[in-house]
């Protein structure tokens, strides 16, 4: 599992590359969304989807019009609603 501080390392290392940061944050969002889909423990599943949402939200704050973030957020939200209900 990636540590929470990974997000600040992304900001430091890729400070000039806006779309690289977005791509990494979206990849992390997708990673945690997929973990949430396969997790059997409900509490762990919720935590994975929360973490995915945090990464997608951070990507949205960099560029709110980036389409890959919209797709990832929608997919994660759909999955969370499906698996948590």
C-alpha positions as CSV (number, residue, x, y, z in Angstrom):
1,X,0.0,0.0,0.0
2,X,1.2,3.5,-0.8
3,X,1.8,5.8,2.1
4,X,-0.4,8.9,2.5
5,X,2.5,11.2,2.1
6,X,3.0,10.0,-1.4
7,X,0.8,12.9,-2.6
8,X,3.2,15.5,-1.2
9,X,6.2,13.7,-2.9
10,X,4.3,14.0,-6.2
11,X,3.9,17.7,-5.7
12,X,7.6,18.2,-4.9
13,X,9.0,16.0,-7.6
14,X,6.6,17.0,-10.4
15,X,6.1,20.6,-9.4
16,X,6.5,21.8,-13.0
17,X,4.6,19.0,-14.8
18,X,0.9,19.6,-14.2
19,X,-0.3,16.7,-16.4
20,X,2.2,14.2,-15.0
21,X,0.9,15.0,-11.5
22,X,-2.7,14.5,-12.6
23,X,-1.8,11.2,-14.3
24,X,-0.2,9.9,-11.2
25,X,-3.0,11.0,-8.9
26,X,-5.6,9.5,-11.3
27,X,-3.6,6.2,-11.4
28,X,-3.6,6.1,-7.6
29,X,-7.3,6.8,-7.5
30,X,-7.9,3.9,-9.9
31,X,-5.6,1.7,-7.8
32,X,-7.5,2.3,-4.6
33,X,-10.9,2.1,-6.4
34,X,-9.9,-1.4,-7.7
35,X,-8.8,-2.4,-4.2
36,X,-12.2,-1.4,-2.9
37,X,-13.9,-3.5,-5.6
38,X,-12.1,-6.7,-4.5
39,X,-12.0,-6.1,-0.8
40,X,-14.5,-8.3,1.2
41,X,-14.3,-6.4,4.5
42,X,-16.8,-3.6,4.3
43,X,-14.8,-1.2,6.5
44,X,-11.7,-1.7,4.5
45,X,-13.7,-1.3,1.3
46,X,-15.0,2.0,2.4
47,X,-11.5,3.2,3.3
48,X,-10.2,2.3,-0.2
49,X,-13.0,4.2,-1.9
50,X,-12.4,7.2,0.4
51,X,-8.7,7.1,-0.5
52,X,-9.5,6.9,-4.2
53,X,-11.8,9.9,-3.9
54,X,-9.1,11.9,-2.1
55,X,-6.7,11.3,-5.0
56,X,-9.3,12.2,-7.6
57,X,-10.2,15.4,-5.8
58,X,-6.5,16.4,-5.6
59,X,-6.2,15.8,-9.3
60,X,-9.3,18.0,-9.9
61,X,-7.8,20.8,-7.9
62,X,-4.9,20.9,-10.3
63,X,-7.1,21.1,-13.4
64,X,-10.8,20.9,-13.0
65,X,-11.4,20.3,-16.7
66,X,-9.2,17.3,-17.1
67,X,-11.4,14.5,-18.7
68,X,-9.5,11.6,-17.3
69,X,-10.2,12.7,-13.8
70,X,-13.9,12.9,-14.6
71,X,-13.9,9.4,-15.9
72,X,-12.0,8.1,-12.9
73,X,-14.2,9.8,-10.4
74,X,-17.3,8.6,-12.2
75,X,-16.0,5.0,-12.3
76,X,-15.0,5.1,-8.6
77,X,-18.3,6.7,-7.5
78,X,-20.3,4.1,-9.5
79,X,-18.2,1.2,-8.0
80,X,-18.5,2.6,-4.5
81,X,-22.2,2.9,-4.7
82,X,-22.5,-0.5,-6.2
83,X,-20.3,-2.3,-3.7
84,X,-21.2,-0.4,-0.6
85,X,-25.0,-0.7,-1.0
